[in-house]
Amino acid sequence: MSEVLFEMPVRDDADSWRRESYHVSWEGDPPEYTECDDSGCHDPIDEEDMESAQARHEEAWKEYGEYVARTGLDPLYEYLVPRTYKRKVRYTVEFRNSIGGAYLCRWRRGTRGAWTLAMPDKLLADAFSLYSTFGADPGEITRRCLDDHDPQTGRRTYLSMAELEKLATEDERCKVTVPRGMGHYGALHMRWFHLLWEETVDRSPAAIARDLKRLARRKR
């Protein structure tokens, strides 16, 4: 049976830190001690080395806390501060009917402003399943809404405009409208999809550093 006795930070240079953990195995007689680095490699040590490290344990964490309080950096992720936040984002996305199903023509963030013909971003790709394959690691982003993909045959099917509209109208975060002036062109079957989505945004490094300094000083 093996257990972790304690962990401690080790400073390699001015801004480089790593975490070391000290373990004991009770299977032998006497017990066996090991030192483990971040990569999981164990090196055997004797009891005297373990006791020497344990004596430095509190001072090492104090030094690390002072480093965080001074620099606003937390390379070992020891202090829990928010590093991202959620915000609402609006999109307007134009789809048209095609032989291959609903096809994304253009899109923009917000309800006004310039349209872009660029490939959709990841948030839109996730919202409309605009990927070439399914899975934890989906394929490249496309302009068609993937409905099904058989990995053995490679056969893909895509959502029609009618299917896409039906799914969208069932989602309270999405509203579908007919583009102005396009109501007379039924064959084109163009629609605007207005999305109110939530995205995760990285906080600025300055804001994270400010919170880290405050928290580290509080714990000193």
Secondary structure in CASP SS format (residue, H / E / C, confidence):
PFRMAT SS
TARGET T0000
AUTHOR 0000-0000-0000
METHOD secondary structure of the structure
MODEL  1
M C 1.00
S E 1.00
E E 1.00
V E 1.00
L E 1.00
F E 1.00
E E 1.00
M E 1.00
P E 1.00
V E 1.00
R E 1.00
D E 1.00
D E 1.00
A C 1.00
D C 1.00
S E 1.00
W E 1.00
R E 1.00
R E 1.00
E E 1.00
S E 1.00
Y E 1.00
H E 1.00
V E 1.00
S E 1.00
W C 1.00
E C 1.00
G C 1.00
D C 1.00
P C 1.00
P C 1.00
E E 1.00
Y E 1.00
T E 1.00
E E 1.00
C E 1.00
D C 1.00
D C 1.00
S C 1.00
G C 1.00
C C 1.00
H E 1.00
D E 1.00
P E 1.00
I E 1.00
D C 1.00
E H 1.00
E H 1.00
D H 1.00
M H 1.00
E H 1.00
S H 1.00
A H 1.00
Q H 1.00
A H 1.00
R H 1.00
H H 1.00
E H 1.00
E H 1.00
A H 1.00
W H 1.00
K H 1.00
E H 1.00
Y H 1.00
G H 1.00
E H 1.00
Y H 1.00
V H 1.00
A H 1.00
R H 1.00
T H 1.00
G C 1.00
L C 1.00
D C 1.00
P C 1.00
L C 1.00
Y C 1.00
E C 1.00
Y C 1.00
L C 1.00
V C 1.00
P C 1.00
R C 1.00
T E 1.00
Y E 1.00
K E 1.00
R E 1.00
K E 1.00
V E 1.00
R E 1.00
Y E 1.00
T E 1.00
V E 1.00
E E 1.00
F E 1.00
R E 1.00
N C 1.00
S C 1.00
I C 1.00
G C 1.00
G C 1.00
A C 1.00
Y E 1.00
L E 1.00
C E 1.00
R E 1.00
W E 1.00
R E 1.00
R E 1.00
G C 1.00
T C 1.00
R C 1.00
G C 1.00
A C 1.00
W C 1.00
T E 1.00
L C 1.00
A C 1.00
M C 1.00
P C 1.00
D C 1.00
K H 1.00
L H 1.00
L H 1.00
A H 1.00
D H 1.00
A H 1.00
F H 1.00
S C 1.00
L C 1.00
Y E 1.00
S C 1.00
T C 1.00
F C 1.00
G C 1.00
A C 1.00
D C 1.00
P C 1.00
G C 1.00
E C 1.00
I E 1.00
T C 1.00
R C 1.00
R E 1.00
C C 1.00
L E 1.00
D E 1.00
D E 1.00
H E 1.00
D C 1.00
P C 1.00
Q C 1.00
T C 1.00
G C 1.00
R C 1.00
R E 1.00
T E 1.00
Y E 1.00
L C 1.00
S C 1.00
M H 1.00
A H 1.00
E H 1.00
L H 1.00
E H 1.00
K H 1.00
L H 1.00
A H 1.00
T H 1.00
E C 1.00
D C 1.00
E C 1.00
R C 1.00
C E 1.00
K E 1.00
V E 1.00
T E 1.00
V C 1.00
P C 1.00
R C 1.00
G C 1.00
M C 1.00
G C 1.00
H C 1.00
Y C 1.00
G C 1.00
A C 1.00
L C 1.00
H C 1.00
M C 1.00
R E 1.00
W E 1.00
F E 1.00
H E 1.00
L E 1.00
L E 1.00
W E 1.00
E E 1.00
E E 1.00
T E 1.00
V E 1.00
D E 1.00
R C 1.00
S C 1.00
P H 1.00
A H 1.00
A H 1.00
I H 1.00
A H 1.00
R H 1.00
D H 1.00
L H 1.00
K H 1.00
R H 1.00
L H 1.00
A H 1.00
R H 1.00
R H 1.00
K H 1.00
R C 1.00
END
